[in-house]
């Protein structure tokens, strides 16, 4: 995961497993669950989600999606321990 600061906020580059990529691209999957220890997201952050595969070796496919963080759930409510 790489994080870049810009005048407009942060841009976060991250891997997105090939099995979820199309669901995110089509809008079927509109959320992501990450531990805050990985990255503290903020509403307004831009995510560059790069498709990543384990098949035939390990690596990026070259496909990417640009996303904007609109909401961040925090806290130990509803079974989340962090």
Secondary structure, DSSP 4 states (H G I P E B T S, - for coil): -EEEEETTEEEEEEEEEHHHHHHHHHTS-------TTT----TT-EEEEEEEE-TTSSEEEEEEEEEE------SSGGG---
